[in-house]
Amino acid sequence: MSTPSVHVERDLDLSNAGRGVWLVKVPKYIANKWEKAPGNIEVGKLKITKNPGHKAEVSLKLSEAVLALKEPDEEEIPKQHRLDVSTVSHQTLGVFSHIAGSSNSDAVVPESEKLYMEGRIVQKLECRPNADNCYMNLKKESIKRASVPVRQIQQLDRVVQNFKPVSDHKHNIEYAEKKKAEGKKMRDDKDAVMDMLFAAFEKHQYYNIKDLVKITRQPIVYLKEILNEVCNYNLKNPHRNTWELKPEYRHYKVDKPPEAPKEASDDSS
């Protein structure tokens, strides 16, 4: 049974609410480097140059310690970046922090947990690399990786279990079972098969091949050889696709008409 969530009202520390902070957007390759960096190293230096009558120029220079955090097959990343600055005037954005220290395990909400407002965002900065050879090579490799299809054709030089079909198709299974069943049928003597056929045709004049296979229990190829000798195959309606005995083998019983009653003789004369 899950424990229902408990919402507890807590105080928010607003001592830094009047402080202005910057919201900086950095490229993904920089964010990945900073995530790998330990907390005790310098990740970069920010330089602000003020020009009279113009906006201040802001630049970022990554540290050598961050640039050294590189995989063997990883591309070099640019070291110098500029930051485009824009003022936030039509929005009210804030930065909050949540600090949780040692707590009592029996308490629902830790007593040492604190919420702080670190300031309000006054400027947005977008970090952009200089268009040098290092950045161009990085973009070129990124485009190459993105253009590689996820699925590729592979030529197999040996049997791989993963590429074998897990199950066969239904019609293939039915066909294999049918062939297996027919293979078990033994060919009876030709005269015995013909006797069975003649006995069947005494009951009905027309049969399809499926019914004759069930009656005689003979392989279909062997049965057709005998049928071609003693039967005709009908290609026209109303008995299309059926077998019928040839005229010389037909011996259907013909009902005799009833005899007329004899007139009684008059012996009195």
FENBEL-V441249 format. One record per residue. NEAR is the number of other ideal C-beta (glycine too) atoms within 8 Angstrom. D_CENTER is the distance of its C-alpha to the mean C-alpha in Angstrom with 2 decimals. Layout:
near->NEAR d_center->D_CENTER
near->NEAR d_center->D_CENTER
//
This chain:
near->2 d_center->34.16
near->3 d_center->33.19
near->4 d_center->36.10
near->4 d_center->36.51
near->4 d_center->36.57
near->6 d_center->40.12
near->4 d_center->41.11
near->6 d_center->44.46
near->3 d_center->46.56
near->7 d_center->47.43
near->4 d_center->49.66
near->7 d_center->48.32
near->9 d_center->50.38
near->6 d_center->51.33
near->5 d_center->53.78
near->10 d_center->51.71
near->9 d_center->50.76
near->5 d_center->53.07
near->8 d_center->51.61
near->8 d_center->49.69
near->10 d_center->46.54
near->9 d_center->44.29
near->11 d_center->40.57
near->9 d_center->39.31
near->7 d_center->35.96
near->7 d_center->35.25
near->7 d_center->32.68
near->5 d_center->29.68
near->8 d_center->31.17
near->12 d_center->34.30
near->9 d_center->32.53
near->8 d_center->30.72
near->14 d_center->34.14
near->10 d_center->35.80
near->6 d_center->33.24
near->6 d_center->33.98
near->11 d_center->37.73
near->4 d_center->39.89
near->4 d_center->42.06
near->3 d_center->45.34
near->9 d_center->44.96
near->6 d_center->45.63
near->10 d_center->42.52
near->9 d_center->44.42
near->7 d_center->47.48
near->7 d_center->47.81
near->8 d_center->50.67
near->7 d_center->52.15
near->8 d_center->54.68
near->5 d_center->56.86
near->8 d_center->58.33
near->4 d_center->61.15
near->3 d_center->60.24
near->5 d_center->56.57
near->5 d_center->53.49
near->9 d_center->53.05
near->8 d_center->50.83
near->12 d_center->48.35
near->11 d_center->46.77
near->13 d_center->44.68
near->10 d_center->45.23
near->13 d_center->42.82
near->11 d_center->44.57
near->5 d_center->44.66
near->10 d_center->43.34
near->13 d_center->40.07
near->12 d_center->39.80
near->6 d_center->40.28
near->8 d_center->37.09
near->7 d_center->35.17
near->4 d_center->32.70
near->4 d_center->33.85
near->3 d_center->31.37
near->5 d_center->31.42
near->6 d_center->33.19
near->7 d_center->36.42
near->11 d_center->36.36
near->11 d_center->39.22
near->7 d_center->42.07
near->10 d_center->43.78
near->13 d_center->42.33
near->11 d_center->43.93
near->12 d_center->43.25
near->7 d_center->43.51
near->10 d_center->45.23
near->8 d_center->45.01
near->7 d_center->46.98
near->11 d_center->45.41
near->4 d_center->47.81
near->3 d_center->45.99
near->6 d_center->43.83
near->4 d_center->44.71
near->8 d_center->42.33
near->10 d_center->43.03
near->11 d_center->41.92
near->8 d_center->41.87
near->7 d_center->41.72
near->8 d_center->41.20
near->8 d_center->43.13
near->8 d_center->42.92
near->7 d_center->45.45
near->4 d_center->46.49
near->10 d_center->46.24
near->6 d_center->47.54
near->4 d_center->44.88
near->3 d_center->46.53
near->8 d_center->46.27
near->4 d_center->43.36
near->8 d_center->43.61
near->10 d_center->45.13
near->7 d_center->48.63
near->8 d_center->48.31
near->12 d_center->45.28
near->8 d_center->46.31
near->12 d_center->44.98
near->12 d_center->46.33
near->12 d_center->46.28
near->10 d_center->46.47
near->12 d_center->47.44
near->12 d_center->46.45
near->14 d_center->44.65
near->8 d_center->47.16
near->11 d_center->45.46
near->12 d_center->42.02
near->13 d_center->41.65
near->9 d_center->38.93
near->13 d_center->38.98
near->8 d_center->38.80
near->10 d_center->39.32
near->9 d_center->42.03
near->5 d_center->40.93
near->9 d_center->42.16
near->5 d_center->40.92
near->10 d_center->39.06
near->11 d_center->36.97
near->9 d_center->36.38
near->10 d_center->35.13
near->13 d_center->32.79
near->8 d_center->31.31
near->8 d_center->31.11
near->9 d_center->29.08
near->8 d_center->26.80
near->8 d_center->26.19
near->8 d_center->25.57
near->7 d_center->22.90
near->6 d_center->21.16
near->5 d_center->21.35
near->6 d_center->19.69
near->4 d_center->16.23
near->4 d_center->13.42
near->3 d_center->12.44
near->5 d_center->15.62
near->3 d_center->17.14
near->4 d_center->18.98
near->4 d_center->21.87
near->7 d_center->22.25
near->3 d_center->25.86
near->4 d_center->25.33
near->5 d_center->23.27
near->7 d_center->20.30
near->5 d_center->19.14
near->4 d_center->15.49
near->5 d_center->15.31
near->7 d_center->17.05
near->4 d_center->15.54
near->3 d_center->15.36
near->3 d_center->17.03
near->6 d_center->19.09
near->5 d_center->19.13
near->6 d_center->21.57
near->6 d_center->24.02
near->8 d_center->24.28
near->9 d_center->25.17
near->8 d_center->27.72
near->8 d_center->29.24
near->8 d_center->29.63
near->8 d_center->31.29
near->8 d_center->33.55
near->8 d_center->34.65
near->8 d_center->35.27
near->8 d_center->37.38
near->9 d_center->39.35
near->6 d_center->40.00
near->6 d_center->41.74
near->9 d_center->44.13
near->4 d_center->47.54
near->6 d_center->49.73
near->8 d_center->52.79
near->5 d_center->56.17
near->7 d_center->56.39
near->6 d_center->59.37
near->8 d_center->57.62
near->13 d_center->54.61
near->10 d_center->57.02
near->8 d_center->58.85
near->10 d_center->55.65
near->15 d_center->54.92
near->10 d_center->58.48
near->8 d_center->58.34
near->11 d_center->55.15
near->13 d_center->56.56
near->7 d_center->59.65
near->5 d_center->57.48
near->6 d_center->55.44
near->6 d_center->56.04
near->9 d_center->52.43
near->11 d_center->49.30
near->9 d_center->45.83
near->11 d_center->44.56
near->6 d_center->42.19
near->8 d_center->45.13
near->14 d_center->47.34
near->11 d_center->44.82
near->7 d_center->44.77
near->10 d_center->48.57
near->11 d_center->49.36
near->6 d_center->46.36
near->11 d_center->46.63
near->8 d_center->44.10
near->9 d_center->43.39
near->6 d_center->44.63
near->9 d_center->47.87
near->14 d_center->48.38
near->9 d_center->48.10
near->8 d_center->50.77
near->12 d_center->53.17
near->13 d_center->52.29
near->7 d_center->53.11
near->6 d_center->56.60
near->9 d_center->57.49
near->12 d_center->55.28
near->7 d_center->54.45
near->9 d_center->50.96
near->11 d_center->51.02
near->5 d_center->49.20
near->5 d_center->50.64
near->4 d_center->50.40
near->3 d_center->51.25
near->8 d_center->50.41
near->8 d_center->47.83
near->6 d_center->45.81
near->10 d_center->48.22
near->12 d_center->50.80
near->11 d_center->54.52
near->11 d_center->57.47
near->9 d_center->59.67
near->5 d_center->63.02
near->4 d_center->65.01
near->10 d_center->62.98
near->8 d_center->63.14
near->5 d_center->65.53
near->6 d_center->64.68
near->4 d_center->67.25
near->4 d_center->69.24
near->4 d_center->70.77
near->4 d_center->74.55
near->4 d_center->76.14
near->4 d_center->78.42
near->4 d_center->82.07
near->4 d_center->84.55
near->4 d_center->87.00
near->4 d_center->90.42
near->4 d_center->93.42
near->4 d_center->95.87
near->4 d_center->99.30
near->5 d_center->102.44
near->4 d_center->104.88
near->3 d_center->107.50
near->3 d_center->109.11
//
